[in-house]
Amino acid sequence: AKRYQGINGRVRNLPDGTVEVEAECAERAPLEALLAEMHTGPSAAQVESVDAQWHKGPGKYTGFRVD
């Protein structure tokens, strides 16, 4: 979706059922839109909580991948 344009990173399912997302973008707005979406998740998901941590740093990713 266009609102996530420019986001790079990865998402993966952990053995305990947690979904881990690492995302980075030059602009903050797409990351905030992604974070808002994570609070509801897809229709088949049951989101119990979201723990977000913001960090500044160099670009670690190119593109977005699902592990």
PDBQT receptor file of N, H, CA, C and O in Angstrom, charges set to zero:
ATOM      1  N   ALA A   1       0.842  -1.183   0.000  1.00  0.00    +0.000 N 
ATOM      2  CA  ALA A   1       0.000   0.000   0.000  1.00  0.00    +0.000 C 
ATOM      3  C   ALA A   1       0.883   1.241   0.000  1.00  0.00    +0.000 C 
ATOM      4  O   ALA A   1       1.994   1.224   0.530  1.00  0.00    +0.000 OA
ATOM      5  N   LYS A   2       0.390   2.297  -0.588  1.00  0.00    +0.000 N 
ATOM      6  H   LYS A   2      -0.513   2.311  -1.019  1.00  0.00    +0.000 HD
ATOM      7  CA  LYS A   2       1.175   3.510  -0.733  1.00  0.00    +0.000 C 
ATOM      8  C   LYS A   2       1.590   4.106   0.611  1.00  0.00    +0.000 C 
ATOM      9  O   LYS A   2       2.652   4.718   0.717  1.00  0.00    +0.000 OA
ATOM     10  N   ARG A   3       0.750   3.929   1.640  1.00  0.00    +0.000 N 
ATOM     11  H   ARG A   3      -0.113   3.432   1.553  1.00  0.00    +0.000 HD
ATOM     12  CA  ARG A   3       1.091   4.537   2.933  1.00  0.00    +0.000 C 
ATOM     13  C   ARG A   3       2.322   3.895   3.571  1.00  0.00    +0.000 C 
ATOM     14  O   ARG A   3       2.911   4.459   4.494  1.00  0.00    +0.000 OA
ATOM     15  N   TYR A   4       2.711   2.713   3.079  1.00  0.00    +0.000 N 
ATOM     16  H   TYR A   4       2.233   2.255   2.330  1.00  0.00    +0.000 HD
ATOM     17  CA  TYR A   4       3.903   2.035   3.599  1.00  0.00    +0.000 C 
ATOM     18  C   TYR A   4       5.095   2.193   2.663  1.00  0.00    +0.000 C 
ATOM     19  O   TYR A   4       6.120   1.539   2.854  1.00  0.00    +0.000 OA
ATOM     20  N   GLN A   5       4.975   3.042   1.665  1.00  0.00    +0.000 N 
ATOM     21  H   GLN A   5       4.142   3.574   1.510  1.00  0.00    +0.000 HD
ATOM     22  CA  GLN A   5       6.034   3.243   0.693  1.00  0.00    +0.000 C 
ATOM     23  C   GLN A   5       7.303   3.714   1.379  1.00  0.00    +0.000 C 
ATOM     24  O   GLN A   5       7.270   4.611   2.221  1.00  0.00    +0.000 OA
ATOM     25  N   GLY A   6       8.411   3.108   1.016  1.00  0.00    +0.000 N 
ATOM     26  H   GLY A   6       8.437   2.378   0.332  1.00  0.00    +0.000 HD
ATOM     27  CA  GLY A   6       9.701   3.498   1.567  1.00  0.00    +0.000 C 
ATOM     28  C   GLY A   6      10.120   2.709   2.798  1.00  0.00    +0.000 C 
ATOM     29  O   GLY A   6      11.229   2.896   3.297  1.00  0.00    +0.000 OA
ATOM     30  N   ILE A   7       9.255   1.829   3.299  1.00  0.00    +0.000 N 
ATOM     31  H   ILE A   7       8.353   1.677   2.893  1.00  0.00    +0.000 HD
ATOM     32  CA  ILE A   7       9.605   1.027   4.474  1.00  0.00    +0.000 C 
ATOM     33  C   ILE A   7      10.423  -0.183   4.033  1.00  0.00    +0.000 C 
ATOM     34  O   ILE A   7      10.054  -0.896   3.100  1.00  0.00    +0.000 OA
ATOM     35  N   ASN A   8      11.512  -0.391   4.706  1.00  0.00    +0.000 N 
ATOM     36  H   ASN A   8      11.812   0.188   5.464  1.00  0.00    +0.000 HD
ATOM     37  CA  ASN A   8      12.338  -1.581   4.530  1.00  0.00    +0.000 C 
ATOM     38  C   ASN A   8      12.363  -2.335   5.845  1.00  0.00    +0.000 C 
ATOM     39  O   ASN A   8      12.147  -1.743   6.902  1.00  0.00    +0.000 OA
ATOM     40  N   GLY A   9      12.622  -3.633   5.795  1.00  0.00    +0.000 N 
ATOM     41  H   GLY A   9      12.797  -4.114   4.936  1.00  0.00    +0.000 HD
ATOM     42  CA  GLY A   9      12.727  -4.397   7.029  1.00  0.00    +0.000 C 
ATOM     43  C   GLY A   9      12.355  -5.843   6.842  1.00  0.00    +0.000 C 
ATOM     44  O   GLY A   9      12.512  -6.406   5.759  1.00  0.00    +0.000 OA
ATOM     45  N   ARG A  10      11.851  -6.450   7.922  1.00  0.00    +0.000 N 
ATOM     46  H   ARG A  10      11.723  -5.993   8.802  1.00  0.00    +0.000 HD
ATOM     47  CA  ARG A  10      11.464  -7.852   7.875  1.00  0.00    +0.000 C 
ATOM     48  C   ARG A  10      10.388  -8.129   8.902  1.00  0.00    +0.000 C 
ATOM     49  O   ARG A  10      10.206  -7.377   9.859  1.00  0.00    +0.000 OA
ATOM     50  N   VAL A  11       9.680  -9.221   8.686  1.00  0.00    +0.000 N 
ATOM     51  H   VAL A  11       9.828  -9.832   7.909  1.00  0.00    +0.000 HD
ATOM     52  CA  VAL A  11       8.684  -9.716   9.637  1.00  0.00    +0.000 C 
ATOM     53  C   VAL A  11       8.886 -11.218   9.749  1.00  0.00    +0.000 C 
ATOM     54  O   VAL A  11       9.182 -11.891   8.761  1.00  0.00    +0.000 OA
ATOM     55  N   ARG A  12       8.724 -11.740  10.961  1.00  0.00    +0.000 N 
ATOM     56  H   ARG A  12       8.484 -11.194  11.764  1.00  0.00    +0.000 HD
ATOM     57  CA  ARG A  12       8.847 -13.187  11.140  1.00  0.00    +0.000 C 
ATOM     58  C   ARG A  12       7.993 -13.645  12.303  1.00  0.00    +0.000 C 
ATOM     59  O   ARG A  12       7.789 -12.915  13.273  1.00  0.00    +0.000 OA
ATOM     60  N   ASN A  13       7.497 -14.871  12.191  1.00  0.00    +0.000 N 
ATOM     61  H   ASN A  13       7.663 -15.464  11.403  1.00  0.00    +0.000 HD
ATOM     62  CA  ASN A  13       6.740 -15.509  13.258  1.00  0.00    +0.000 C 
ATOM     63  C   ASN A  13       7.708 -16.246  14.167  1.00  0.00    +0.000 C 
ATOM     64  O   ASN A  13       8.543 -17.013  13.689  1.00  0.00    +0.000 OA
ATOM     65  N   LEU A  14       7.606 -16.024  15.465  1.00  0.00    +0.000 N 
ATOM     66  H   LEU A  14       6.927 -15.401  15.854  1.00  0.00    +0.000 HD
ATOM     67  CA  LEU A  14       8.460 -16.703  16.435  1.00  0.00    +0.000 C 
ATOM     68  C   LEU A  14       7.735 -17.930  16.978  1.00  0.00    +0.000 C 
ATOM     69  O   LEU A  14       6.507 -17.995  16.918  1.00  0.00    +0.000 OA
ATOM     70  N   PRO A  15       8.470 -18.895  17.503  1.00  0.00    +0.000 N 
ATOM     71  CA  PRO A  15       7.865 -20.146  17.986  1.00  0.00    +0.000 C 
ATOM     72  C   PRO A  15       6.760 -19.956  19.033  1.00  0.00    +0.000 C 
ATOM     73  O   PRO A  15       5.858 -20.789  19.120  1.00  0.00    +0.000 OA
ATOM     74  N   ASP A  16       6.812 -18.886  19.823  1.00  0.00    +0.000 N 
ATOM     75  H   ASP A  16       7.545 -18.210  19.752  1.00  0.00    +0.000 HD
ATOM     76  CA  ASP A  16       5.807 -18.674  20.872  1.00  0.00    +0.000 C 
ATOM     77  C   ASP A  16       4.536 -17.986  20.356  1.00  0.00    +0.000 C 
ATOM     78  O   ASP A  16       3.648 -17.657  21.142  1.00  0.00    +0.000 OA
ATOM     79  N   GLY A  17       4.447 -17.768  19.026  1.00  0.00    +0.000 N 
ATOM     80  H   GLY A  17       5.168 -18.035  18.387  1.00  0.00    +0.000 HD
ATOM     81  CA  GLY A  17       3.272 -17.122  18.447  1.00  0.00    +0.000 C 
ATOM     82  C   GLY A  17       3.414 -15.623  18.277  1.00  0.00    +0.000 C 
ATOM     83  O   GLY A  17       2.546 -14.979  17.687  1.00  0.00    +0.000 OA
ATOM     84  N   THR A  18       4.491 -15.064  18.784  1.00  0.00    +0.000 N 
ATOM     85  H   THR A  18       5.195 -15.587  19.264  1.00  0.00    +0.000 HD
ATOM     86  CA  THR A  18       4.768 -13.645  18.635  1.00  0.00    +0.000 C 
ATOM     87  C   THR A  18       5.175 -13.354  17.194  1.00  0.00    +0.000 C 
ATOM     88  O   THR A  18       5.836 -14.173  16.555  1.00  0.00    +0.000 OA
ATOM     89  N   VAL A  19       4.790 -12.213  16.693  1.00  0.00    +0.000 N 
ATOM     90  H   VAL A  19       4.253 -11.548  17.212  1.00  0.00    +0.000 HD
ATOM     91  CA  VAL A  19       5.233 -11.758  15.381  1.00  0.00    +0.000 C 
ATOM     92  C   VAL A  19       6.206 -10.612  15.615  1.00  0.00    +0.000 C 
ATOM     93  O   VAL A  19       5.879  -9.625  16.275  1.00  0.00    +0.000 OA
ATOM     94  N   GLU A  20       7.395 -10.756  15.070  1.00  0.00    +0.000 N 
ATOM     95  H   GLU A  20       7.661 -11.557  14.534  1.00  0.00    +0.000 HD
ATOM     96  CA  GLU A  20       8.428  -9.729  15.227  1.00  0.00    +0.000 C 
ATOM     97  C   GLU A  20       8.571  -8.957  13.921  1.00  0.00    +0.000 C 
ATOM     98  O   GLU A  20       8.724  -9.547  12.852  1.00  0.00    +0.000 OA
ATOM     99  N   VAL A  21       8.519  -7.645  14.017  1.00  0.00    +0.000 N 
ATOM    100  H   VAL A  21       8.394  -7.165  14.886  1.00  0.00    +0.000 HD
ATOM    101  CA  VAL A  21       8.657  -6.778  12.851  1.00  0.00    +0.000 C 
ATOM    102  C   VAL A  21       9.802  -5.807  13.112  1.00  0.00    +0.000 C 
ATOM    103  O   VAL A  21       9.836  -5.143  14.148  1.00  0.00    +0.000 OA
ATOM    104  N   GLU A  22      10.723  -5.728  12.187  1.00  0.00    +0.000 N 
ATOM    105  H   GLU A  22      10.695  -6.268  11.345  1.00  0.00    +0.000 HD
ATOM    106  CA  GLU A  22      11.750  -4.699  12.199  1.00  0.00    +0.000 C 
ATOM    107  C   GLU A  22      11.513  -3.871  10.953  1.00  0.00    +0.000 C 
ATOM    108  O   GLU A  22      11.520  -4.405   9.844  1.00  0.00    +0.000 OA
ATOM    109  N   ALA A  23      11.305  -2.577  11.118  1.00  0.00    +0.000 N 
ATOM    110  H   ALA A  23      11.300  -2.143  12.019  1.00  0.00    +0.000 HD
ATOM    111  CA  ALA A  23      11.004  -1.718   9.979  1.00  0.00    +0.000 C 
ATOM    112  C   ALA A  23      11.764  -0.411  10.102  1.00  0.00    +0.000 C 
ATOM    113  O   ALA A  23      11.948   0.120  11.197  1.00  0.00    +0.000 OA
ATOM    114  N   GLU A  24      12.200   0.095   8.963  1.00  0.00    +0.000 N 
ATOM    115  H   GLU A  24      12.050  -0.337   8.073  1.00  0.00    +0.000 HD
ATOM    116  CA  GLU A  24      12.914   1.364   8.941  1.00  0.00    +0.000 C 
ATOM    117  C   GLU A  24      12.481   2.159   7.720  1.00  0.00    +0.000 C 
ATOM    118  O   GLU A  24      12.113   1.596   6.689  1.00  0.00    +0.000 OA
ATOM    119  N   CYS A  25      12.532   3.459   7.853  1.00  0.00    +0.000 N 
ATOM    120  H   CYS A  25      12.831   3.916   8.691  1.00  0.00    +0.000 HD
ATOM    121  CA  CYS A  25      12.104   4.350   6.770  1.00  0.00    +0.000 C 
ATOM    122  C   CYS A  25      12.721   5.720   7.007  1.00  0.00    +0.000 C 
ATOM    123  O   CYS A  25      12.938   6.118   8.152  1.00  0.00    +0.000 OA
ATOM    124  N   ALA A  26      13.001   6.432   5.941  1.00  0.00    +0.000 N 
ATOM    125  H   ALA A  26      12.825   6.110   5.011  1.00  0.00    +0.000 HD
ATOM    126  CA  ALA A  26      13.547   7.786   6.070  1.00  0.00    +0.000 C 
ATOM    127  C   ALA A  26      12.519   8.737   6.675  1.00  0.00    +0.000 C 
ATOM    128  O   ALA A  26      12.890   9.727   7.304  1.00  0.00    +0.000 OA
ATOM    129  N   GLU A  27      11.241   8.449   6.493  1.00  0.00    +0.000 N 
ATOM    130  H   GLU A  27      10.940   7.644   5.982  1.00  0.00    +0.000 HD
ATOM    131  CA  GLU A  27      10.158   9.279   7.028  1.00  0.00    +0.000 C 
ATOM    132  C   GLU A  27       9.459   8.538   8.167  1.00  0.00    +0.000 C 
ATOM    133  O   GLU A  27       9.351   7.313   8.125  1.00  0.00    +0.000 OA
ATOM    134  N   ARG A  28       8.996   9.243   9.162  1.00  0.00    +0.000 N 
ATOM    135  H   ARG A  28       9.084  10.239   9.196  1.00  0.00    +0.000 HD
ATOM    136  CA  ARG A  28       8.339   8.624  10.311  1.00  0.00    +0.000 C 
ATOM    137  C   ARG A  28       6.880   8.237  10.034  1.00  0.00    +0.000 C 
ATOM    138  O   ARG A  28       6.395   7.246  10.581  1.00  0.00    +0.000 OA
ATOM    139  N   ALA A  29       6.181   8.999   9.201  1.00  0.00    +0.000 N 
ATOM    140  H   ALA A  29       6.574   9.804   8.757  1.00  0.00    +0.000 HD
ATOM    141  CA  ALA A  29       4.750   8.772   8.960  1.00  0.00    +0.000 C 
ATOM    142  C   ALA A  29       4.423   7.360   8.471  1.00  0.00    +0.000 C 
ATOM    143  O   ALA A  29       3.473   6.766   8.981  1.00  0.00    +0.000 OA
ATOM    144  N   PRO A  30       5.158   6.789   7.511  1.00  0.00    +0.000 N 
ATOM    145  CA  PRO A  30       4.840   5.419   7.103  1.00  0.00    +0.000 C 
ATOM    146  C   PRO A  30       5.021   4.409   8.238  1.00  0.00    +0.000 C 
ATOM    147  O   PRO A  30       4.271   3.438   8.330  1.00  0.00    +0.000 OA
ATOM    148  N   LEU A  31       6.003   4.635   9.093  1.00  0.00    +0.000 N 
ATOM    149  H   LEU A  31       6.613   5.424   9.019  1.00  0.00    +0.000 HD
ATOM    150  CA  LEU A  31       6.219   3.731  10.231  1.00  0.00    +0.000 C 
ATOM    151  C   LEU A  31       5.072   3.847  11.232  1.00  0.00    +0.000 C 
ATOM    152  O   LEU A  31       4.641   2.843  11.800  1.00  0.00    +0.000 OA
ATOM    153  N   GLU A  32       4.578   5.057  11.450  1.00  0.00    +0.000 N 
ATOM    154  H   GLU A  32       4.928   5.872  10.988  1.00  0.00    +0.000 HD
ATOM    155  CA  GLU A  32       3.443   5.240  12.358  1.00  0.00    +0.000 C 
ATOM    156  C   GLU A  32       2.184   4.586  11.801  1.00  0.00    +0.000 C 
ATOM    157  O   GLU A  32       1.392   4.033  12.563  1.00  0.00    +0.000 OA
ATOM    158  N   ALA A  33       1.983   4.639  10.479  1.00  0.00    +0.000 N 
ATOM    159  H   ALA A  33       2.626   5.089   9.859  1.00  0.00    +0.000 HD
ATOM    160  CA  ALA A  33       0.833   3.979   9.848  1.00  0.00    +0.000 C 
ATOM    161  C   ALA A  33       0.937   2.462  10.004  1.00  0.00    +0.000 C 
ATOM    162  O   ALA A  33      -0.053   1.793  10.297  1.00  0.00    +0.000 OA
ATOM    163  N   LEU A  34       2.134   1.929   9.806  1.00  0.00    +0.000 N 
ATOM    164  H   LEU A  34       2.939   2.472   9.568  1.00  0.00    +0.000 HD
ATOM    165  CA  LEU A  34       2.351   0.489   9.979  1.00  0.00    +0.000 C 
ATOM    166  C   LEU A  34       2.091   0.085  11.425  1.00  0.00    +0.000 C 
ATOM    167  O   LEU A  34       1.439  -0.929  11.675  1.00  0.00    +0.000 OA
ATOM    168  N   LEU A  35       2.583   0.852  12.360  1.00  0.00    +0.000 N 
ATOM    169  H   LEU A  35       3.112   1.675  12.156  1.00  0.00    +0.000 HD
ATOM    170  CA  LEU A  35       2.381   0.554  13.780  1.00  0.00    +0.000 C 
ATOM    171  C   LEU A  35       0.895   0.580  14.138  1.00  0.00    +0.000 C 
ATOM    172  O   LEU A  35       0.428  -0.283  14.881  1.00  0.00    +0.000 OA
ATOM    173  N   ALA A  36       0.159   1.542  13.628  1.00  0.00    +0.000 N 
ATOM    174  H   ALA A  36       0.539   2.243  13.024  1.00  0.00    +0.000 HD
ATOM    175  CA  ALA A  36      -1.280   1.617  13.889  1.00  0.00    +0.000 C 
ATOM    176  C   ALA A  36      -1.983   0.373  13.353  1.00  0.00    +0.000 C 
ATOM    177  O   ALA A  36      -2.876  -0.165  14.007  1.00  0.00    +0.000 OA
ATOM    178  N   GLU A  37      -1.588  -0.080  12.177  1.00  0.00    +0.000 N 
ATOM    179  H   GLU A  37      -0.862   0.357  11.646  1.00  0.00    +0.000 HD
ATOM    180  CA  GLU A  37      -2.175  -1.276  11.564  1.00  0.00    +0.000 C 
ATOM    181  C   GLU A  37      -1.877  -2.522  12.396  1.00  0.00    +0.000 C 
ATOM    182  O   GLU A  37      -2.699  -3.435  12.465  1.00  0.00    +0.000 OA
ATOM    183  N   MET A  38      -0.715  -2.558  13.020  1.00  0.00    +0.000 N 
ATOM    184  H   MET A  38      -0.047  -1.816  12.963  1.00  0.00    +0.000 HD
ATOM    185  CA  MET A  38      -0.340  -3.730  13.821  1.00  0.00    +0.000 C 
ATOM    186  C   MET A  38      -1.231  -3.897  15.054  1.00  0.00    +0.000 C 
ATOM    187  O   MET A  38      -1.364  -5.010  15.563  1.00  0.00    +0.000 OA
ATOM    188  N   HIS A  39      -1.828  -2.843  15.531  1.00  0.00    +0.000 N 
ATOM    189  H   HIS A  39      -1.720  -1.938  15.117  1.00  0.00    +0.000 HD
ATOM    190  CA  HIS A  39      -2.702  -2.950  16.703  1.00  0.00    +0.000 C 
ATOM    191  C   HIS A  39      -3.979  -3.723  16.405  1.00  0.00    +0.000 C 
ATOM    192  O   HIS A  39      -4.587  -4.279  17.321  1.00  0.00    +0.000 OA
ATOM    193  N   THR A  40      -4.399  -3.769  15.142  1.00  0.00    +0.000 N 
ATOM    194  H   THR A  40      -3.906  -3.318  14.398  1.00  0.00    +0.000 HD
ATOM    195  CA  THR A  40      -5.589  -4.539  14.773  1.00  0.00    +0.000 C 
ATOM    196  C   THR A  40      -5.212  -5.824  14.069  1.00  0.00    +0.000 C 
ATOM    197  O   THR A  40      -5.871  -6.846  14.261  1.00  0.00    +0.000 OA
ATOM    198  N   GLY A  41      -4.174  -5.798  13.265  1.00  0.00    +0.000 N 
ATOM    199  H   GLY A  41      -3.638  -4.968  13.109  1.00  0.00    +0.000 HD
ATOM    200  CA  GLY A  41      -3.732  -6.984  12.550  1.00  0.00    +0.000 C 
ATOM    201  C   GLY A  41      -4.708  -7.392  11.465  1.00  0.00    +0.000 C 
ATOM    202  O   GLY A  41      -5.731  -6.736  11.269  1.00  0.00    +0.000 OA
ATOM    203  N   PRO A  42      -4.402  -8.473  10.757  1.00  0.00    +0.000 N 
ATOM    204  CA  PRO A  42      -5.319  -8.970   9.737  1.00  0.00    +0.000 C 
ATOM    205  C   PRO A  42      -6.574  -9.569  10.368  1.00  0.00    +0.000 C 
ATOM    206  O   PRO A  42      -6.605  -9.828  11.571  1.00  0.00    +0.000 OA
ATOM    207  N   SER A  43      -7.602  -9.789   9.560  1.00  0.00    +0.000 N 
ATOM    208  H   SER A  43      -7.577  -9.579   8.583  1.00  0.00    +0.000 HD
ATOM    209  CA  SER A  43      -8.895 -10.236  10.096  1.00  0.00    +0.000 C 
ATOM    210  C   SER A  43      -8.821 -11.559  10.855  1.00  0.00    +0.000 C 
ATOM    211  O   SER A  43      -9.603 -11.762  11.783  1.00  0.00    +0.000 OA
ATOM    212  N   ALA A  44      -7.925 -12.451  10.502  1.00  0.00    +0.000 N 
ATOM    213  H   ALA A  44      -7.289 -12.286   9.747  1.00  0.00    +0.000 HD
ATOM    214  CA  ALA A  44      -7.825 -13.751  11.172  1.00  0.00    +0.000 C 
ATOM    215  C   ALA A  44      -6.923 -13.715  12.410  1.00  0.00    +0.000 C 
ATOM    216  O   ALA A  44      -6.773 -14.727  13.094  1.00  0.00    +0.000 OA
ATOM    217  N   ALA A  45      -6.331 -12.572  12.697  1.00  0.00    +0.000 N 
ATOM    218  H   ALA A  45      -6.452 -11.750  12.141  1.00  0.00    +0.000 HD
ATOM    219  CA  ALA A  45      -5.388 -12.472  13.816  1.00  0.00    +0.000 C 
ATOM    220  C   ALA A  45      -6.078 -12.024  15.094  1.00  0.00    +0.000 C 
ATOM    221  O   ALA A  45      -7.130 -11.386  15.072  1.00  0.00    +0.000 OA
ATOM    222  N   GLN A  46      -5.452 -12.377  16.204  1.00  0.00    +0.000 N 
ATOM    223  H   GLN A  46      -4.597 -12.895  16.222  1.00  0.00    +0.000 HD
ATOM    224  CA  GLN A  46      -5.887 -11.879  17.510  1.00  0.00    +0.000 C 
ATOM    225  C   GLN A  46      -4.683 -11.178  18.134  1.00  0.00    +0.000 C 
ATOM    226  O   GLN A  46      -3.761 -11.829  18.627  1.00  0.00    +0.000 OA
ATOM    227  N   VAL A  47      -4.699  -9.853  18.110  1.00  0.00    +0.000 N 
ATOM    228  H   VAL A  47      -5.447  -9.324  17.710  1.00  0.00    +0.000 HD
ATOM    229  CA  VAL A  47      -3.593  -9.061  18.643  1.00  0.00    +0.000 C 
ATOM    230  C   VAL A  47      -3.850  -8.815  20.119  1.00  0.00    +0.000 C 
ATOM    231  O   VAL A  47      -4.850  -8.197  20.486  1.00  0.00    +0.000 OA
ATOM    232  N   GLU A  48      -2.948  -9.298  20.967  1.00  0.00    +0.000 N 
ATOM    233  H   GLU A  48      -2.136  -9.799  20.669  1.00  0.00    +0.000 HD
ATOM    234  CA  GLU A  48      -3.078  -9.101  22.414  1.00  0.00    +0.000 C 
ATOM    235  C   GLU A  48      -2.345  -7.854  22.877  1.00  0.00    +0.000 C 
ATOM    236  O   GLU A  48      -2.818  -7.149  23.768  1.00  0.00    +0.000 OA
ATOM    237  N   SER A  49      -1.200  -7.579  22.283  1.00  0.00    +0.000 N 
ATOM    238  H   SER A  49      -0.816  -8.152  21.559  1.00  0.00    +0.000 HD
ATOM    239  CA  SER A  49      -0.443  -6.387  22.650  1.00  0.00    +0.000 C 
ATOM    240  C   SER A  49       0.580  -6.084  21.563  1.00  0.00    +0.000 C 
ATOM    241  O   SER A  49       0.937  -6.946  20.760  1.00  0.00    +0.000 OA
ATOM    242  N   VAL A  50       1.038  -4.843  21.559  1.00  0.00    +0.000 N 
ATOM    243  H   VAL A  50       0.748  -4.142  22.211  1.00  0.00    +0.000 HD
ATOM    244  CA  VAL A  50       2.080  -4.401  20.639  1.00  0.00    +0.000 C 
ATOM    245  C   VAL A  50       3.129  -3.684  21.469  1.00  0.00    +0.000 C 
ATOM    246  O   VAL A  50       2.810  -2.758  22.214  1.00  0.00    +0.000 OA
ATOM    247  N   ASP A  51       4.364  -4.105  21.344  1.00  0.00    +0.000 N 
ATOM    248  H   ASP A  51       4.623  -4.858  20.738  1.00  0.00    +0.000 HD
ATOM    249  CA  ASP A  51       5.479  -3.475  22.039  1.00  0.00    +0.000 C 
ATOM    250  C   ASP A  51       6.348  -2.816  20.979  1.00  0.00    +0.000 C 
ATOM    251  O   ASP A  51       6.982  -3.515  20.189  1.00  0.00    +0.000 OA
ATOM    252  N   ALA A  52       6.392  -1.508  20.942  1.00  0.00    +0.000 N 
ATOM    253  H   ALA A  52       5.877  -0.940  21.584  1.00  0.00    +0.000 HD
ATOM    254  CA  ALA A  52       7.164  -0.789  19.928  1.00  0.00    +0.000 C 
ATOM    255  C   ALA A  52       8.374  -0.126  20.565  1.00  0.00    +0.000 C 
ATOM    256  O   ALA A  52       8.302   0.427  21.662  1.00  0.00    +0.000 OA
ATOM    257  N   GLN A  53       9.473  -0.195  19.857  1.00  0.00    +0.000 N 
ATOM    258  H   GLN A  53       9.532  -0.644  18.965  1.00  0.00    +0.000 HD
ATOM    259  CA  GLN A  53      10.699   0.470  20.268  1.00  0.00    +0.000 C 
ATOM    260  C   GLN A  53      11.223   1.252  19.077  1.00  0.00    +0.000 C 
ATOM    261  O   GLN A  53      11.381   0.707  17.985  1.00  0.00    +0.000 OA
ATOM    262  N   TRP A  54      11.490   2.522  19.293  1.00  0.00    +0.000 N 
ATOM    263  H   TRP A  54      11.361   2.965  20.180  1.00  0.00    +0.000 HD
ATOM    264  CA  TRP A  54      11.995   3.382  18.225  1.00  0.00    +0.000 C 
ATOM    265  C   TRP A  54      13.489   3.580  18.400  1.00  0.00    +0.000 C 
ATOM    266  O   TRP A  54      13.963   3.870  19.499  1.00  0.00    +0.000 OA
ATOM    267  N   HIS A  55      14.230   3.423  17.309  1.00  0.00    +0.000 N 
ATOM    268  H   HIS A  55      13.846   3.188  16.416  1.00  0.00    +0.000 HD
ATOM    269  CA  HIS A  55      15.683   3.617  17.336  1.00  0.00    +0.000 C 
ATOM    270  C   HIS A  55      16.101   4.394  16.103  1.00  0.00    +0.000 C 
ATOM    271  O   HIS A  55      15.491   4.268  15.042  1.00  0.00    +0.000 OA
ATOM    272  N   LYS A  56      17.128   5.186  16.245  1.00  0.00    +0.000 N 
ATOM    273  H   LYS A  56      17.624   5.289  17.107  1.00  0.00    +0.000 HD
ATOM    274  CA  LYS A  56      17.762   5.809  15.084  1.00  0.00    +0.000 C 
ATOM    275  C   LYS A  56      18.988   4.991  14.758  1.00  0.00    +0.000 C 
ATOM    276  O   LYS A  56      19.654   4.456  15.644  1.00  0.00    +0.000 OA
ATOM    277  N   GLY A  57      19.273   4.902  13.491  1.00  0.00    +0.000 N 
ATOM    278  H   GLY A  57      18.732   5.336  12.771  1.00  0.00    +0.000 HD
ATOM    279  CA  GLY A  57      20.463   4.159  13.116  1.00  0.00    +0.000 C 
ATOM    280  C   GLY A  57      20.606   4.072  11.617  1.00  0.00    +0.000 C 
ATOM    281  O   GLY A  57      19.760   4.559  10.867  1.00  0.00    +0.000 OA
ATOM    282  N   PRO A  58      21.672   3.455  11.192  1.00  0.00    +0.000 N 
ATOM    283  CA  PRO A  58      21.899   3.327   9.756  1.00  0.00    +0.000 C 
ATOM    284  C   PRO A  58      20.903   2.354   9.134  1.00  0.00    +0.000 C 
ATOM    285  O   PRO A  58      20.334   1.506   9.820  1.00  0.00    +0.000 OA
ATOM    286  N   GLY A  59      20.704   2.488   7.844  1.00  0.00    +0.000 N 
ATOM    287  H   GLY A  59      21.166   3.178   7.286  1.00  0.00    +0.000 HD
ATOM    288  CA  GLY A  59      19.831   1.573   7.113  1.00  0.00    +0.000 C 
ATOM    289  C   GLY A  59      20.381   0.163   7.157  1.00  0.00    +0.000 C 
ATOM    290  O   GLY A  59      21.472  -0.102   6.652  1.00  0.00    +0.000 OA
ATOM    291  N   LYS A  60      19.633  -0.736   7.756  1.00  0.00    +0.000 N 
ATOM    292  H   LYS A  60      18.747  -0.521   8.166  1.00  0.00    +0.000 HD
ATOM    293  CA  LYS A  60      20.059  -2.121   7.901  1.00  0.00    +0.000 C 
ATOM    294  C   LYS A  60      19.487  -2.992   6.783  1.00  0.00    +0.000 C 
ATOM    295  O   LYS A  60      20.047  -4.040   6.462  1.00  0.00    +0.000 OA
ATOM    296  N   TYR A  61      18.370  -2.559   6.189  1.00  0.00    +0.000 N 
ATOM    297  H   TYR A  61      17.914  -1.708   6.449  1.00  0.00    +0.000 HD
ATOM    298  CA  TYR A  61      17.668  -3.373   5.211  1.00  0.00    +0.000 C 
ATOM    299  C   TYR A  61      17.536  -2.672   3.874  1.00  0.00    +0.000 C 
ATOM    300  O   TYR A  61      17.519  -1.444   3.792  1.00  0.00    +0.000 OA
ATOM    301  N   THR A  62      17.443  -3.477   2.831  1.00  0.00    +0.000 N 
ATOM    302  H   THR A  62      17.456  -4.475   2.897  1.00  0.00    +0.000 HD
ATOM    303  CA  THR A  62      17.045  -3.009   1.506  1.00  0.00    +0.000 C 
ATOM    304  C   THR A  62      15.879  -3.888   1.100  1.00  0.00    +0.000 C 
ATOM    305  O   THR A  62      16.036  -5.099   0.945  1.00  0.00    +0.000 OA
ATOM    306  N   GLY A  63      14.729  -3.298   0.928  1.00  0.00    +0.000 N 
ATOM    307  H   GLY A  63      14.601  -2.314   1.053  1.00  0.00    +0.000 HD
ATOM    308  CA  GLY A  63      13.526  -4.077   0.641  1.00  0.00    +0.000 C 
ATOM    309  C   GLY A  63      12.874  -4.567   1.919  1.00  0.00    +0.000 C 
ATOM    310  O   GLY A  63      13.273  -4.213   3.028  1.00  0.00    +0.000 OA
ATOM    311  N   PHE A  64      11.858  -5.391   1.726  1.00  0.00    +0.000 N 
ATOM    312  H   PHE A  64      11.534  -5.678   0.825  1.00  0.00    +0.000 HD
ATOM    313  CA  PHE A  64      11.124  -5.942   2.868  1.00  0.00    +0.000 C 
ATOM    314  C   PHE A  64      10.975  -7.426   2.658  1.00  0.00    +0.000 C 
ATOM    315  O   PHE A  64      10.608  -7.863   1.567  1.00  0.00    +0.000 OA
ATOM    316  N   ARG A  65      11.254  -8.214   3.683  1.00  0.00    +0.000 N 
ATOM    317  H   ARG A  65      11.552  -7.859   4.569  1.00  0.00    +0.000 HD
ATOM    318  CA  ARG A  65      11.185  -9.670   3.513  1.00  0.00    +0.000 C 
ATOM    319  C   ARG A  65      10.382 -10.306   4.645  1.00  0.00    +0.000 C 
ATOM    320  O   ARG A  65      10.284  -9.756   5.741  1.00  0.00    +0.000 OA
ATOM    321  N   VAL A  66       9.822 -11.457   4.362  1.00  0.00    +0.000 N 
ATOM    322  H   VAL A  66       9.902 -11.904   3.471  1.00  0.00    +0.000 HD
ATOM    323  CA  VAL A  66       9.115 -12.264   5.331  1.00  0.00    +0.000 C 
ATOM    324  C   VAL A  66       9.953 -13.496   5.589  1.00  0.00    +0.000 C 
ATOM    325  O   VAL A  66      10.205 -14.280   4.675  1.00  0.00    +0.000 OA
ATOM    326  N   ASP A  67      10.384 -13.674   6.818  1.00  0.00    +0.000 N 
ATOM    327  H   ASP A  67      10.179 -13.037   7.561  1.00  0.00    +0.000 HD
ATOM    328  CA  ASP A  67      11.225 -14.843   7.187  1.00  0.00    +0.000 C 
ATOM    329  C   ASP A  67      10.368 -15.942   7.763  1.00  0.00    +0.000 C 
ATOM    330  O   ASP A  67      10.882 -16.998   8.131  1.00  0.00    +0.000 OA
TER     331      ASP A  67
